[in-house]
Amino acid sequence: MARAATRVAAKSKPPSQLPPALMAELERRRAGLARHMARAVVAVVHWDDSTGVPPQREAIAKACEAGLDLFLATAREARPATPEELRRVAQLGILQARSSQSVEPILAAYRIAARVAWEEILRAWRGHPEATPEAIMLTANYVFAALDQVAAEVTKTYLHAREQHMQRGTRARARLFHALISDNFDSELELQKQALALNMPIAAGGYVAVVSKLVIGNRDGARGGEALAEVAGSLETPRGVIHHVTDPTTLVTLWPAESAKDGEGARQFVTQLHKEAVERSGAARARVRAGVGGYHPGLRGISRSYLEAQQAIEAGRKLRPEAVSHGHDEVIPHLVLAQNPRLAERFVAHSLGPLLDPKTRGREQLLETLEAYLDHGSVKDAAAALNLHRHTVLYRLDKLRDVLGPEFDSPASRLRLHLALDLRRLI
């Protein structure tokens, strides 16, 4: 028990103080020592300026002074650092977080500053009568304890500031994106300034909008938009491409374009996105469904392209559910007629006629065969798609001629029938 009490007393014993004469010598040299530390940090540390402006020399000098003051205060009074003192030395980490740079240069800077301070302390004490080995060891303990505290506090405040900065940046990017797709901005110049401040370059020529969803089975993936954003971020894309998850199931991509022909690049992007999503999904066998809008010049044209992409993916889902990419230009005839439901119903009834009558014998089989034949263009391919013998398909085509009339085989009639079958799915 006595030994245990002795150990507890030893642990609770307050830390030793440095000799006052040595502390006075260090405080006298404080200003010069702080300048020397700052010069060493500026000269040795590699500050990455790829994502922002490195800290100014004045900020580095203040950080060195704060770190030195922390050491002097704790060593003079033989006490741990206070929260306020730690906050002062962590300011450089906060500045680094707000400029979207790594915390590593900050930690390297403090390590270098501590080494310089230690060397200067030894130089200042050389030949001093009170610079005993015990005092030097005690000083080393204070120096390295202060460095540990600084590193921990800098990392903590950096991570907190980084999270807040990213959240603010994410909200600002979201506001900018929604302004683009809704045409809710006063001037393109002001929008360009906002984008520049967010390090989010905007192509002045315009964009083609792409709306993408991750399909699992027959349903949109609940978190498909976020999964696709991760996949899209891994693909090689031109400068100015903007991705944004508008809701958990939907990824919207703005593809920079100078003319309508650049829409082909957006389609190729969808193909890559689909291929990568299929590979990553594994056994889930997920796939991509996307709508591609048209090109309309300038930033004001983005909202129109976005609306077209939404219309294209919705129409494509009904018309060609197994297809990956649906272009707005391809579904314009269907959309034009579908906007007037009564007119569309009249067109479908006129074109398909008796095939819509429940009393027509084998009606569903005939409709299925007609659709396969028009989609594939040949009896052989239609039979393969339906998993039927070609003679069965030929027999049904003869029945269709009887029902629809002899003009069934004319190109104009086939075009009209194909459109009527598509409209039947939309209305």
N, C-alpha and C positions, 0 to 999 in steps of 0.2 A: 504493500500500500504506500509506503514512504517513497519507494522508487517511482511509482506511478504519479504521486503528487509532485515529485521533483520534475518528471517529464512534462506534466501539464503546466507547471510554473515556468519551465523553460520555453514552452511554446507560446505562452501568453506574455512573455517578457517583451517590453517595447523595444523596437529596433534602436541600435546605437546611433549616436549623432557623430558627425565629423568634427574634427577640431575647428573651433571658430576661426583661427588664423588661416587655415586652408580654405574655408568657405569664403572668407573676406577676399582672399587672393583671386578666387574664381569669379566672384561677383565684380571685382575690379576689372577683370578681363572680359566681362560678359559681352559687351558690344562688339569687340574685335572677334571674339570667338564665334558669335552668331553670324557675322559677315563671312568668316572663313568657312563655316558650315554651308552657308548658302552658295558660295562660289563653287565648292566641291560638288554639291548636288546638281547645280546647273551644268557643270562641266562633264560629270560622269554619267548621270542618269539619261537614258534614251527616252525622250518623251514622244509618244506616237501622235503625230499630228494628222493622221489619215481621217479621223472622225471629228476633229474639232481643233480649236486653238489650244496649245499647251498652256499651263499656268504661267502667269507673268512672273518675272523675277521678283517683283515686290511681294507677290503672294507667297513665293517660296521662302523669301527672307522672313516674312512674318511667321510662317510655320516653323522655321528653324528657331526663331526667338521664343515662340511659345513652347517648343519642345525643351529648349535650354532652361527656360523659366520653370517648367515642370520639374526638371531634375533638381534645380537649385532649391526650389521650395520644399520638395519632399526630403532632400538630403539635409537642408538646414533645420527642418522641424521634425525630422525622423517620423514621417507620417505617410500614409498612402495618398495618392492623388485624389482630388475632389472631382465630382462630376463636371463642375464648371471648367476646371483646368483641362480635363480630358476633352470637353467639347471644343475648346479653343484649338487644341492641337489637331483635331479631326476636321477642321474647316477645309483643308486642302483636299481631303478625300471627298467631301461634299461637292466641291467645285469640279473634281474629276468625274463624279457621277453625273452631274448636270451637263457635262460636255460629252457624255456617252463614251467615255474612255475607260480603259482598264484601271483597276486599283493597284496593279502590280508596280507601276512606276512610283506610286506614292510610298508603298512599303519599302521599295529599294532606296528611295530618297532618305527615308528615316534611318535605314540601316547604315547608309553612307554617312549621314549626319552624326549618328551616334559614334561611329568609328573615328570620325574627325574630332569630335568632342573629347573622346577618350584620349586620343593622341595629344591633344592640346592640354588636357588636364595633367597628363604625365609630364609634359614639357614645362608647364607652369610650376609644378611641384618639385622639379628636379633640384636637388640640393636643399630643399626646405627642411628645417629640423623636425617638423611634425609630420612629414610624409613618410610615416612608418609603413612596413608591409601590411599591418593590420588596417591602417587608414586607406591604403590603396585598394585592398580587397573589399573594404566596406564601400568605397566609392564605386568600384566595379559592380557591386551588387545593386546599387542605386541606379547606375547608368543602364544596366540591362533590364532591371525591373521596370524602369520608365519606358524603355524601348518596347517591352512586352505589352505594357498597358496601352501605349500609343498604337501599336499594331492592332491590338484587339479593338480599340475604340474606333480607329480609322475604318477598319473592315466593317464594323457594325453600322456606323453612320453612313458609310459608302453604300452598303446594301440597302439601307432604308431609303436614302436619297435616290438611289438608282431605281428602286421600285416606284417611288412617287413620280420621278421624272418620266419613267416609261408609261405609267398610267396616264399622266398628263399628255404625253406624246401620242399615246394610243387614242385618247379621246379627241385630241386635235386632228389627228389623221382621219378618224371616223367622220368628224364634222366636215372636213375638207372633201372627203370622198362623197358623202351624201349631198354636198353642195354641187358636185360635178354631175351626179346621176339624176339630180332633180332640177338642174338649171336654176339653182337658188343662190345666185351670187350677182353682185352689182357690176363688177368689171373683171375681165380676164387678167388684167395687170395686177389687181389686188390679190387675185387667186394665186397668181404666179409667185408673188411675194410671200404669201402664207406657205406655199409649198417649199420655197427656198429655205424658209426658217425651219421647216420640219425635215430638211434634207430629203425631200420627196420630189424629185424632178418631174415636171409635167411637160409632155410633148405638145407644143403649141399647134401643130398641124391638125391634131384631132385623134380620135380613138375609135376602135371597133369594140363594142361591149360583148362579153361572153358570160352567160349565166350557166353555171355547172352544178350538178347534183351527183352525189354518190348513190347508186342504186344497188340495193342488196335484195336479191329475189325480185319481187315485184313492187318493192316499197323504197322510198327515199330513206337513206340512212339517217338516224336521229342526230348524229354528230358529224354527218358527212361533209358539211361545209368546212368545219375545222380540220378534218382529216385531209381534205383536198387542198386546203391552204398550205399544210405542211408539205404535201407532195409537190405543189406548184412552186414552193420556195426552193426546192431542190433541183428544179429544172433550169437549164440555161435559157435565159430570155433576154431580149434587147433592153437597153436602157430606157427607162420611162414606163415600163410595165407596172401596173398597179393592181394588187390583189386585195380583196377585202371580203370578210365573211359578214354578209348582211343579216343572216339568221343562222342558227345552228346547222341547218340542212343545205345552205346555199353559199357558194363561192362566186363572187362576181370579179371578173378580170377585165381591166381596160387595156386593150392592146394598141400601142401607138401605131398610127397609120397616116400616110400622106395622101392616099388615094384608095379607091375601091379595091384595087388589086391587092393591097396589103391585107385584105381580109383573109387571104389564103394562109398568111402566117398565123392568124388566129385559129384557123381550122387545124393547122399542123400542131399548134400548141395543144388543142383539145385531144388530138390523136396521141401525143406524147403523154398527156395527163392520164388518159384512159389506160394506156399500156402500163405505165408505172403503177397506177392504182390497182390494176388487176394483179400485177406481180406482188405487190405488198399485201394484198388482202388474203392471199393464199387460199385456204379451204373455204373461206367465206364467199369467194367468187364475186366480189363486188365489181361494178363497172361504172362508167361515167355516162351521163346523159347531159348534153349541153345545147344551148340555143345561142346562135351567133347573129348579132344584129348587123345592120348595114353600116357603111361609112358615111358620115355627114361632117363636113369640114368644121374645124374650130372646136373650142371647148363647149360652145353652146350646142353642138351637135351630139354630145355624149348622151344627154338625156333621151334623145330620140332613138339612138342606137340601143340604149339600155332597155327601153320599152319594147323595141323590136326583138331583142334577145329573149325577153320574158315571153312574148307572144310566140316566138319560134319554139322554145322548149316546151311550152304547154301544148301547142298544136302538134309538135313532133311526138310528144308522149302518147297522144291519141292516134296519130296517123301511122307512125312507124316506131312502136314501143321498143323494138330491139336495136334501133339505130343509135349511134353514139352522138353524132353531130347533126343538128337541124338548123339550116340557114333560113333566115327570114325571107330572103328573096325566093326561096323554093316554095314557101307556103303562102305567098301573097294571094294567089287566086282563091285559095281556100278561105283565107281570112276575110277577103273582100266579100265573098258570098255569105260567110258565117256571120258577118256583122248585121245582116238582115235575115233573121231566122226564117221568116215566112217565105222570102224569096228562095232561100236555100232549100227549104222543105219542098217547095214547088218544083225546083230543078231536080231534086232527087227523085221525087214521085214521077216526073215526066220521063226521066232517063231510065230508071229501073223498072217502072211500070209494074207488070204482073209479078216480078220477083219479090215485090213487097206484099203481095196478097198472101195471107196465111193459107188460102185454099189451094195455092199452086203446089203441086206434088213435087216433093224433093227440093223445096225452096232453099233450105239452108245449105244443102250439098251443092246446088247450082251457084249460089252466091259465093261459096267457098272456092269453087273451081274457077269462077269468073275472076275473082280477085287474084288467085295464084297465076292464072294465065296472063292477066294484064301486067302483073308485077314482074314476071319472069320472061315473057315474050315468046315462049315456045312451049309446045306440048310436052317435050321431053323434060324440060326443067320444071314445069308445073307439076308433072307426075312425080318427079323426085321430091319436090317440096311437100306434096300431099301424101307421099308414100303410097302411091297408087300405080297400077299398070297404065301404060300410055293409052291402051284401048279404052279403058274406063274414062279417061279424060276426054278422049275423042268422042265417046258416046255422050258425055255431058255437054260438050261444046255443041253437038248437033241439037241437043234439047234446048240449049240457050238460043240457038238460031230460030228454033220454032217459037220460043217465048218472046224474044226481043225483035224478031223480024230479020229479013235478009241483009239489012244494012249493018248487021252486027260486025262484019269483017272489015268495014271501011276504017281507015285511020282516024277520021273525025269522030266516028261513033265510039271507037275504043277510048279516045281521049276523053270524050264526054262521060262514058261509063266509069272510067278510072276516077275522074273528078267527083262523080256522084257517090261512088263507094267511099271516098275519103270524107266527103261532106257528111255522109251518114254517121261517121264516127264523131264528128265535131258537134253536131246539133242534137 
